Amino acid sequence: MPKITGLGGVFYVVKDPEATRQWYREKLGIDGEYGPQLNWSEETGDKPYSLISHFSDNEYLNPSEHNFMINLRVDDLDGFVALLKTRDVDVLDQVDEGYGKFAWILDPNGVKIELWEQVEAP
């Protein structure tokens, strides 16, 4: 059965995303291609990770009225989306970007949840 496998990341709005990313890099020693990245292991290649990502506005977080979004990793996005629909959860959108599959929902408080299935880079 498709399921959530872990926290993919936390995304939130800040005044200066680059300055915030620099702070994480210089003070905490974490960085990555899309923001501070926490690898789940020391393995090389495509491996699970969690991400902290900063945005300068709410555009990516819409239609949520909150200044943050939670990203959850799933092992089978298509199957999980089908399961959500049987549970009367409104799926806002679903895309396959080649490097990962994504879908978005809102929780009962209007917080946007991004569901992410990591796949190998094309």
N, CA, C and O atoms as a GROMACS GRO file, in nm:
protein
  488
    1MET      N    1   0.085  -0.118   0.000
    1MET     CA    2   0.000   0.000   0.000
    1MET      C    3   0.090   0.124   0.000
    1MET      O    4   0.186   0.130   0.077
    2PRO      N    5   0.061   0.222  -0.083
    2PRO     CA    6   0.140   0.345  -0.086
    2PRO      C    7   0.134   0.416   0.049
    2PRO      O    8   0.032   0.413   0.118
    3LYS      N    9   0.246   0.480   0.084
    3LYS     CA   10   0.250   0.545   0.216
    3LYS      C   11   0.350   0.661   0.219
    3LYS      O   12   0.435   0.674   0.132
    4ILE      N   13   0.335   0.743   0.324
    4ILE     CA   14   0.433   0.848   0.354
    4ILE      C   15   0.556   0.780   0.411
    4ILE      O   16   0.544   0.692   0.496
    5THR      N   17   0.675   0.820   0.364
    5THR     CA   18   0.798   0.757   0.413
    5THR      C   19   0.884   0.849   0.497
    5THR      O   20   0.981   0.804   0.558
    6GLY      N   21   0.850   0.977   0.502
    6GLY     CA   22   0.930   1.068   0.584
    6GLY      C   23   0.906   1.213   0.547
    6GLY      O   24   0.825   1.245   0.459
    7LEU      N   25   0.976   1.299   0.616
    7LEU     CA   26   0.967   1.442   0.590
    7LEU      C   27   1.057   1.478   0.473
    7LEU      O   28   1.178   1.454   0.476
    8GLY      N   29   0.997   1.535   0.370
    8GLY     CA   30   1.075   1.580   0.255
    8GLY      C   31   1.136   1.716   0.280
    8GLY      O   32   1.246   1.744   0.233
    9GLY      N   33   1.065   1.801   0.354
    9GLY     CA   34   1.120   1.931   0.386
    9GLY      C   35   1.016   2.027   0.438
    9GLY      O   36   0.897   1.997   0.446
   10VAL      N   37   1.066   2.142   0.474
   10VAL     CA   38   0.984   2.252   0.520
   10VAL      C   39   1.019   2.373   0.434
   10VAL      O   40   1.136   2.407   0.420
   11PHE      N   41   0.918   2.436   0.377
   11PHE     CA   42   0.938   2.552   0.291
   11PHE      C   43   0.868   2.669   0.358
   11PHE      O   44   0.755   2.656   0.404
   12TYR      N   45   0.934   2.784   0.362
   12TYR     CA   46   0.870   2.900   0.424
   12TYR      C   47   0.919   3.031   0.364
   12TYR      O   48   1.024   3.037   0.300
   13VAL      N   49   0.840   3.135   0.386
   13VAL     CA   50   0.866   3.267   0.329
   13VAL      C   51   0.957   3.346   0.422
   13VAL      O   52   0.936   3.350   0.543
   14VAL      N   53   1.059   3.409   0.364
   14VAL     CA   54   1.152   3.496   0.437
   14VAL      C   55   1.174   3.623   0.355
   14VAL      O   56   1.145   3.626   0.235
   15LYS      N   57   1.225   3.727   0.419
   15LYS     CA   58   1.250   3.853   0.348
   15LYS      C   59   1.362   3.838   0.245
   15LYS      O   60   1.352   3.892   0.135
   16ASP      N   61   1.467   3.763   0.279
   16ASP     CA   62   1.583   3.750   0.192
   16ASP      C   63   1.627   3.603   0.186
   16ASP      O   64   1.706   3.560   0.270
   17PRO      N   65   1.576   3.528   0.088
   17PRO     CA   66   1.610   3.386   0.081
   17PRO      C   67   1.761   3.358   0.073
   17PRO      O   68   1.810   3.265   0.137
   18GLU      N   69   1.834   3.437  -0.005
   18GLU     CA   70   1.978   3.411  -0.019
   18GLU      C   71   2.053   3.436   0.111
   18GLU      O   72   2.142   3.359   0.147
   19ALA      N   73   2.018   3.542   0.182
   19ALA     CA   74   2.083   3.569   0.311
   19ALA      C   75   2.050   3.460   0.412
   19ALA      O   76   2.135   3.422   0.493
   20THR      N   77   1.928   3.409   0.407
   20THR     CA   78   1.888   3.301   0.498
   20THR      C   79   1.965   3.173   0.464
   20THR      O   80   2.013   3.103   0.552
   21ARG      N   81   1.975   3.145   0.335
   21ARG     CA   82   2.050   3.027   0.291
   21ARG      C   83   2.198   3.038   0.332
   21ARG      O   84   2.259   2.941   0.375
   22GLN      N   85   2.253   3.158   0.318
   22GLN     CA   86   2.392   3.182   0.359
   22GLN      C   87   2.410   3.157   0.509
   22GLN      O   88   2.510   3.099   0.550
   23TRP      N   89   2.312   3.201   0.590
   23TRP     CA   90   2.318   3.179   0.734
   23TRP      C   91   2.322   3.029   0.765
   23TRP      O   92   2.404   2.984   0.845
   24TYR      N   93   2.234   2.952   0.701
   24TYR     CA   94   2.234   2.807   0.721
   24TYR      C   95   2.368   2.746   0.680
   24TYR      O   96   2.419   2.656   0.748
   25ARG      N   97   2.425   2.794   0.570
   25ARG     CA   98   2.553   2.743   0.521
   25ARG      C   99   2.666   2.778   0.617
   25ARG      O  100   2.744   2.690   0.654
   26GLU      N  101   2.676   2.905   0.657
   26GLU     CA  102   2.788   2.951   0.740
   26GLU      C  103   2.774   2.912   0.887
   26GLU      O  104   2.874   2.875   0.950
   27LYS      N  105   2.655   2.920   0.941
   27LYS     CA  106   2.637   2.896   1.085
   27LYS      C  107   2.610   2.749   1.118
   27LYS      O  108   2.660   2.698   1.218
   28LEU      N  109   2.532   2.681   1.033
   28LEU     CA  110   2.496   2.542   1.062
   28LEU      C  111   2.569   2.441   0.975
   28LEU      O  112   2.566   2.321   1.002
   29GLY      N  113   2.636   2.490   0.868
   29GLY     CA  114   2.714   2.402   0.783
   29GLY      C  115   2.632   2.313   0.692
   29GLY      O  116   2.676   2.205   0.654
   30ILE      N  117   2.510   2.358   0.656
   30ILE     CA  118   2.428   2.278   0.565
   30ILE      C  119   2.388   2.361   0.444
   30ILE      O  120   2.350   2.478   0.456
   31ASP      N  121   2.396   2.299   0.328
   31ASP     CA  122   2.360   2.365   0.203
   31ASP      C  123   2.326   2.256   0.103
   31ASP      O  124   2.348   2.138   0.128
   32GLY      N  125   2.272   2.296  -0.009
   32GLY     CA  126   2.237   2.201  -0.113
   32GLY      C  127   2.188   2.277  -0.235
   32GLY      O  128   2.178   2.399  -0.234
   33GLU      N  129   2.156   2.203  -0.338
   33GLU     CA  130   2.115   2.264  -0.464
   33GLU      C  131   1.989   2.349  -0.450
   33GLU      O  132   1.979   2.454  -0.512
   34TYR      N  133   1.893   2.305  -0.368
   34TYR     CA  134   1.766   2.375  -0.354
   34TYR      C  135   1.749   2.442  -0.218
   34TYR      O  136   1.640   2.488  -0.185
   35GLY      N  137   1.856   2.448  -0.140
   35GLY     CA  138   1.851   2.503  -0.006
   35GLY      C  139   1.920   2.406   0.089
   35GLY      O  140   1.970   2.302   0.046
   36PRO      N  141   1.923   2.439   0.218
   36PRO     CA  142   1.986   2.348   0.314
   36PRO      C  143   1.927   2.207   0.303
   36PRO      O  144   1.807   2.187   0.317
   37GLN      N  145   2.016   2.113   0.278
   37GLN     CA  146   1.974   1.975   0.251
   37GLN      C  147   2.031   1.883   0.357
   37GLN      O  148   2.149   1.892   0.392
   38LEU      N  149   1.946   1.794   0.410
   38LEU     CA  150   1.987   1.698   0.511
   38LEU      C  151   1.976   1.558   0.451
   38LEU      O  152   1.866   1.504   0.438
   39ASN      N  153   2.090   1.500   0.416
   39ASN     CA  154   2.091   1.366   0.358
   39ASN      C  155   2.058   1.264   0.466
   39ASN      O  156   2.097   1.279   0.581
   40TRP      N  157   1.985   1.161   0.429
   40TRP     CA  158   1.947   1.058   0.524
   40TRP      C  159   2.061   0.959   0.548
   40TRP      O  160   2.056   0.880   0.642
   41SER      N  161   2.164   0.963   0.463
   41SER     CA  162   2.279   0.874   0.480
   41SER      C  163   2.399   0.939   0.412
   41SER      O  164   2.387   1.042   0.346
   42GLU      N  165   2.513   0.878   0.430
   42GLU     CA  166   2.636   0.928   0.368
   42GLU      C  167   2.662   0.863   0.233
   42GLU      O  168   2.769   0.884   0.175
   43GLU      N  169   2.567   0.785   0.180
   43GLU     CA  170   2.582   0.720   0.052
   43GLU      C  171   2.594   0.824  -0.059
   43GLU      O  172   2.554   0.938  -0.042
   44THR      N  173   2.651   0.783  -0.172
   44THR     CA  174   2.658   0.871  -0.288
   44THR      C  175   2.547   0.835  -0.386
   44THR      O  176   2.485   0.729  -0.374
   45GLY      N  177   2.522   0.922  -0.481
   45GLY     CA  178   2.418   0.897  -0.581
   45GLY      C  179   2.284   0.948  -0.533
   45GLY      O  180   2.275   1.023  -0.436
   46ASP      N  181   2.178   0.905  -0.603
   46ASP     CA  182   2.042   0.947  -0.565
   46ASP      C  183   2.005   0.880  -0.433
   46ASP      O  184   1.988   0.759  -0.427
   47LYS      N  185   1.993   0.960  -0.328
   47LYS     CA  186   1.962   0.908  -0.196
   47LYS      C  187   1.856   0.996  -0.132
   47LYS      O  188   1.840   1.111  -0.173
   48PRO      N  189   1.784   0.946  -0.035
   48PRO     CA  190   1.682   1.027   0.031
   48PRO      C  191   1.744   1.145   0.104
   48PRO      O  192   1.853   1.136   0.161
   49TYR      N  193   1.672   1.256   0.103
   49TYR     CA  194   1.713   1.373   0.179
   49TYR      C  195   1.591   1.455   0.216
   49TYR      O  196   1.484   1.441   0.157
   50SER      N  197   1.609   1.540   0.315
   50SER     CA  198   1.508   1.638   0.353
   50SER      C  199   1.566   1.775   0.326
   50SER      O  200   1.688   1.792   0.323
   51LEU      N  201   1.481   1.873   0.306
   51LEU     CA  202   1.522   2.003   0.256
   51LEU      C  203   1.454   2.115   0.335
   51LEU      O  204   1.339   2.103   0.376
   52ILE      N  205   1.528   2.222   0.356
   52ILE     CA  206   1.470   2.345   0.410
   52ILE      C  207   1.481   2.447   0.297
   52ILE      O  208   1.591   2.477   0.252
   53SER      N  209   1.368   2.499   0.252
   53SER     CA  210   1.372   2.588   0.137
   53SER      C  211   1.302   2.720   0.170
   53SER      O  212   1.201   2.723   0.240
   54HIS      N  213   1.359   2.827   0.118
   54HIS     CA  214   1.310   2.962   0.149
   54HIS      C  215   1.260   3.032   0.024
   54HIS      O  216   1.321   3.025  -0.082
   55PHE      N  217   1.148   3.100   0.039
   55PHE     CA  218   1.086   3.174  -0.070
   55PHE      C  219   1.069   3.319  -0.028
   55PHE      O  220   1.051   3.349   0.090
   56SER      N  221   1.074   3.409  -0.126
   56SER     CA  222   1.057   3.552  -0.096
   56SER      C  223   0.911   3.595  -0.098
   56SER      O  224   0.878   3.705  -0.054
   57ASP      N  225   0.823   3.508  -0.148
   57ASP     CA  226   0.680   3.540  -0.149
   57ASP      C  227   0.600   3.411  -0.138
   57ASP      O  228   0.657   3.302  -0.136
   58ASN      N  229   0.470   3.423  -0.130
   58ASN     CA  230   0.382   3.308  -0.109
   58ASN      C  231   0.339   3.239  -0.238
   58ASN      O  232   0.261   3.144  -0.233
   59GLU      N  233   0.388   3.283  -0.353
   59GLU     CA  234   0.337   3.231  -0.480
   59GLU      C  235   0.338   3.078  -0.486
   59GLU      O  236   0.237   3.018  -0.523
   60TYR      N  237   0.449   3.014  -0.450
   60TYR     CA  238   0.457   2.868  -0.457
   60TYR      C  239   0.369   2.803  -0.352
   60TYR      O  240   0.329   2.687  -0.367
   61LEU      N  241   0.338   2.876  -0.245
   61LEU     CA  242   0.260   2.820  -0.136
   61LEU      C  243   0.109   2.835  -0.157
   61LEU      O  244   0.031   2.777  -0.082
   62ASN      N  245   0.067   2.913  -0.257
   62ASN     CA  246  -0.075   2.931  -0.286
   62ASN      C  247  -0.138   2.797  -0.319
   62ASN      O  248  -0.071   2.712  -0.377
   63PRO      N  249  -0.264   2.773  -0.285
   63PRO     CA  250  -0.363   2.868  -0.235
   63PRO      C  251  -0.364   2.882  -0.083
   63PRO      O  252  -0.455   2.944  -0.028
   64SER      N  253  -0.265   2.826  -0.014
   64SER     CA  254  -0.260   2.839   0.131
   64SER      C  255  -0.243   2.986   0.171
   64SER      O  256  -0.178   3.062   0.100
   65GLU      N  257  -0.302   3.023   0.282
   65GLU     CA  258  -0.284   3.158   0.335
   65GLU      C  259  -0.170   3.162   0.436
   65GLU      O  260  -0.142   3.268   0.494
   66HIS      N  261  -0.104   3.050   0.459
   66HIS     CA  262   0.005   3.041   0.556
   66HIS      C  263   0.139   3.069   0.486
   66HIS      O  264   0.150   3.058   0.364
   67ASN      N  265   0.239   3.105   0.565
   67ASN     CA  266   0.372   3.137   0.511
   67ASN      C  267   0.466   3.018   0.509
   67ASN      O  268   0.588   3.035   0.501
   68PHE      N  269   0.411   2.897   0.517
   68PHE     CA  270   0.496   2.778   0.513
   68PHE      C  271   0.421   2.664   0.446
   68PHE      O  272   0.298   2.666   0.434
   69MET      N  273   0.497   2.564   0.404
   69MET     CA  274   0.442   2.444   0.342
   69MET      C  275   0.524   2.327   0.393
   69MET      O  276   0.644   2.339   0.416
   70ILE      N  277   0.459   2.213   0.410
   70ILE     CA  278   0.528   2.091   0.451
   70ILE      C  279   0.535   1.997   0.331
   70ILE      O  280   0.436   1.976   0.260
   71ASN      N  281   0.654   1.942   0.308
   71ASN     CA  282   0.675   1.846   0.199
   71ASN      C  283   0.693   1.709   0.262
   71ASN      O  284   0.778   1.690   0.349
   72LEU      N  285   0.612   1.614   0.218
   72LEU     CA  286   0.621   1.476   0.267
   72LEU      C  287   0.661   1.383   0.155
   72LEU      O  288   0.608   1.391   0.044
   73ARG      N  289   0.755   1.294   0.184
   73ARG     CA  290   0.801   1.195   0.087
   73ARG      C  291   0.700   1.080   0.081
   73ARG      O  292   0.648   1.038   0.185
   74VAL      N  293   0.674   1.029  -0.038
   74VAL     CA  294   0.587   0.912  -0.054
   74VAL      C  295   0.659   0.809  -0.140
   74VAL      O  296   0.745   0.844  -0.221
   75ASP      N  297   0.624   0.682  -0.123
   75ASP     CA  298   0.691   0.577  -0.200
   75ASP      C  299   0.622   0.546  -0.332
   75ASP      O  300   0.683   0.483  -0.419
   76ASP      N  301   0.498   0.589  -0.350
   76ASP     CA  302   0.422   0.563  -0.473
   76ASP      C  303   0.319   0.676  -0.486
   76ASP      O  304   0.207   0.663  -0.437
   77LEU      N  305   0.357   0.784  -0.552
   77LEU     CA  306   0.270   0.902  -0.556
   77LEU      C  307   0.137   0.872  -0.624
   77LEU      O  308   0.032   0.910  -0.573
   78ASP      N  309   0.141   0.806  -0.738
   78ASP     CA  310   0.015   0.778  -0.809
   78ASP      C  311  -0.080   0.696  -0.721
   78ASP      O  312  -0.199   0.726  -0.713
   79GLY      N  313  -0.028   0.594  -0.656
   79GLY     CA  314  -0.109   0.512  -0.568
   79GLY      C  315  -0.159   0.590  -0.448
   79GLY      O  316  -0.273   0.572  -0.404
   80PHE      N  317  -0.074   0.678  -0.394
   80PHE     CA  318  -0.114   0.755  -0.277
   80PHE      C  319  -0.221   0.857  -0.312
   80PHE      O  320  -0.315   0.879  -0.235
   81VAL      N  321  -0.209   0.920  -0.429
   81VAL     CA  322  -0.312   1.014  -0.475
   81VAL      C  323  -0.445   0.942  -0.493
   81VAL      O  324  -0.549   0.994  -0.455
   82ALA      N  325  -0.442   0.822  -0.550
   82ALA     CA  326  -0.565   0.744  -0.567
   82ALA      C  327  -0.626   0.712  -0.430
   82ALA      O  328  -0.748   0.719  -0.413
   83LEU      N  329  -0.542   0.678  -0.333
   83LEU     CA  330  -0.589   0.650  -0.198
   83LEU      C  331  -0.653   0.775  -0.135
   83LEU      O  332  -0.758   0.766  -0.073
   84LEU      N  333  -0.588   0.890  -0.152
   84LEU     CA  334  -0.642   1.015  -0.098
   84LEU      C  335  -0.780   1.045  -0.154
   84LEU      O  336  -0.869   1.090  -0.082
   85LYS      N  337  -0.797   1.021  -0.282
   85LYS     CA  338  -0.926   1.048  -0.346
   85LYS      C  339  -1.036   0.959  -0.288
   85LYS      O  340  -1.151   1.003  -0.277
   86THR      N  341  -1.003   0.835  -0.252
   86THR     CA  342  -1.103   0.748  -0.189
   86THR      C  343  -1.137   0.798  -0.049
   86THR      O  344  -1.242   0.763   0.006
   87ARG      N  345  -1.049   0.880   0.010
   87ARG     CA  346  -1.070   0.936   0.143
   87ARG      C  347  -1.127   1.078   0.136
   87ARG      O  348  -1.125   1.152   0.234
   88ASP      N  349  -1.177   1.116   0.018
   88ASP     CA  350  -1.238   1.247  -0.005
   88ASP      C  351  -1.142   1.364   0.021
   88ASP      O  352  -1.183   1.468   0.072
   89VAL      N  353  -1.014   1.346  -0.015
   89VAL     CA  354  -0.916   1.455  -0.006
   89VAL      C  355  -0.905   1.517  -0.145
   89VAL      O  356  -0.883   1.447  -0.244
   90ASP      N  357  -0.920   1.649  -0.152
   90ASP     CA  358  -0.911   1.722  -0.278
   90ASP      C  359  -0.764   1.738  -0.317
   90ASP      O  360  -0.688   1.802  -0.244
   91VAL      N  361  -0.724   1.681  -0.429
   91VAL     CA  362  -0.587   1.695  -0.479
   91VAL      C  363  -0.584   1.817  -0.570
   91VAL      O  364  -0.653   1.821  -0.672
   92LEU      N  365  -0.505   1.918  -0.532
   92LEU     CA  366  -0.501   2.045  -0.604
   92LEU      C  367  -0.439   2.031  -0.742
   92LEU      O  368  -0.486   2.091  -0.839
   93ASP      N  369  -0.332   1.952  -0.751
   93ASP     CA  370  -0.260   1.934  -0.878
   93ASP      C  371  -0.164   1.818  -0.861
   93ASP      O  372  -0.132   1.777  -0.749
   94GLN      N  373  -0.117   1.766  -0.974
   94GLN     CA  374  -0.020   1.658  -0.973
   94GLN      C  375   0.066   1.671  -1.098
   94GLN      O  376   0.013   1.689  -1.208
   95VAL      N  377   0.200   1.663  -1.083
   95VAL     CA  378   0.290   1.673  -1.197
   95VAL      C  379   0.406   1.574  -1.183
   95VAL      O  380   0.440   1.532  -1.073
   96ASP      N  381   0.463   1.540  -1.297
   96ASP     CA  382   0.585   1.459  -1.302
   96ASP      C  383   0.690   1.548  -1.367
   96ASP      O  384   0.682   1.580  -1.485
   97GLU      N  385   0.790   1.587  -1.288
   97GLU     CA  386   0.895   1.677  -1.337
   97GLU      C  387   1.015   1.602  -1.394
   97GLU      O  388   1.113   1.665  -1.433
   98GLY      N  389   1.010   1.470  -1.400
   98GLY     CA  390   1.122   1.392  -1.450
   98GLY      C  391   1.216   1.351  -1.338
   98GLY      O  392   1.255   1.235  -1.329
   99TYR      N  393   1.253   1.445  -1.252
   99TYR     CA  394   1.341   1.415  -1.138
   99TYR      C  395   1.259   1.380  -1.013
   99TYR      O  396   1.315   1.336  -0.913
  100GLY      N  397   1.129   1.399  -1.021
  100GLY     CA  398   1.041   1.370  -0.910
  100GLY      C  399   0.896   1.392  -0.948
  100GLY      O  400   0.866   1.470  -1.039
  101LYS      N  401   0.808   1.323  -0.878
  101LYS     CA  402   0.664   1.340  -0.897
  101LYS      C  403   0.610   1.418  -0.777
  101LYS      O  404   0.653   1.395  -0.664
  102PHE      N  405   0.516   1.509  -0.802
  102PHE     CA  406   0.462   1.596  -0.698
  102PHE      C  407   0.310   1.601  -0.705
  102PHE      O  408   0.251   1.591  -0.812
  103ALA      N  409   0.249   1.618  -0.589
  103ALA     CA  410   0.105   1.645  -0.580
  103ALA      C  411   0.086   1.736  -0.459
  103ALA      O  412   0.169   1.738  -0.368
  104TRP      N  413  -0.024   1.813  -0.460
  104TRP     CA  414  -0.048   1.909  -0.353
  104TRP      C  415  -0.189   1.895  -0.299
  104TRP      O  416  -0.284   1.874  -0.374
  105ILE      N  417  -0.198   1.907  -0.168
  105ILE     CA  418  -0.327   1.905  -0.098
  105ILE      C  419  -0.323   2.013   0.010
  105ILE      O  420  -0.218   2.070   0.038
  106LEU      N  421  -0.438   2.041   0.070
  106LEU     CA  422  -0.445   2.130   0.186
  106LEU      C  423  -0.491   2.046   0.305
  106LEU      O  424  -0.580   1.962   0.292
  107ASP      N  425  -0.430   2.071   0.422
  107ASP     CA  426  -0.479   2.003   0.542
  107ASP      C  427  -0.603   2.076   0.592
  107ASP      O  428  -0.641   2.176   0.532
  108PRO      N  429  -0.668   2.030   0.700
  108PRO     CA  430  -0.792   2.093   0.744
  108PRO      C  431  -0.776   2.238   0.789
  108PRO      O  432  -0.875   2.310   0.803
  109ASN      N  433  -0.650   2.280   0.813
  109ASN     CA  434  -0.623   2.418   0.854
  109ASN      C  435  -0.581   2.507   0.739
  109ASN      O  436  -0.546   2.623   0.759
  110GLY      N  437  -0.583   2.452   0.618
  110GLY     CA  438  -0.543   2.530   0.501
  110GLY      C  439  -0.393   2.534   0.477
  110GLY      O  440  -0.346   2.613   0.396
  111VAL      N  441  -0.316   2.450   0.547
  111VAL     CA  442  -0.172   2.442   0.525
  111VAL      C  443  -0.148   2.355   0.402
  111VAL      O  444  -0.201   2.244   0.392
  112LYS      N  445  -0.069   2.407   0.310
  112LYS     CA  446  -0.039   2.331   0.188
  112LYS      C  447   0.059   2.219   0.220
  112LYS      O  448   0.160   2.240   0.288
  113ILE      N  449   0.028   2.100   0.171
  113ILE     CA  450   0.113   1.983   0.185
  113ILE      C  451   0.156   1.942   0.045
  113ILE      O  452   0.073   1.916  -0.042
  114GLU      N  453   0.287   1.935   0.026
  114GLU     CA  454   0.341   1.888  -0.101
  114GLU      C  455   0.383   1.743  -0.083
  114GLU      O  456   0.461   1.712   0.008
  115LEU      N  457   0.333   1.656  -0.167
  115LEU     CA  458   0.370   1.516  -0.165
  115LEU      C  459   0.473   1.494  -0.275
  115LEU      O  460   0.456   1.541  -0.387
  116TRP      N  461   0.581   1.423  -0.242
  116TRP     CA  462   0.695   1.413  -0.333
  116TRP      C  463   0.746   1.269  -0.340
  116TRP      O  464   0.778   1.208  -0.237
  117GLU      N  465   0.753   1.216  -0.461
  117GLU     CA  466   0.817   1.088  -0.486
  117GLU      C  467   0.948   1.117  -0.558
  117GLU      O  468   0.948   1.157  -0.674
  118GLN      N  469   1.059   1.096  -0.488
  118GLN     CA  470   1.190   1.118  -0.549
  118GLN      C  471   1.218   1.007  -0.649
  118GLN      O  472   1.199   0.889  -0.618
  119VAL      N  473   1.262   1.045  -0.768
  119VAL     CA  474   1.302   0.947  -0.868
  119VAL      C  475   1.443   0.983  -0.915
  119VAL      O  476   1.490   1.094  -0.893
  120GLU      N  477   1.507   0.888  -0.979
  120GLU     CA  478   1.641   0.915  -1.029
  120GLU      C  479   1.639   1.025  -1.132
  120GLU      O  480   1.542   1.040  -1.207
  121ALA      N  481   1.745   1.103  -1.135
  121ALA     CA  482   1.757   1.210  -1.233
  121ALA      C  483   1.755   1.150  -1.374
  121ALA      O  484   1.814   1.045  -1.397
  122PRO      N  485   1.688   1.218  -1.468
  122PRO     CA  486   1.682   1.164  -1.605
  122PRO      C  487   1.819   1.162  -1.671
  122PRO      O  488   1.832   1.120  -1.786
   0.00000   0.00000   0.00000
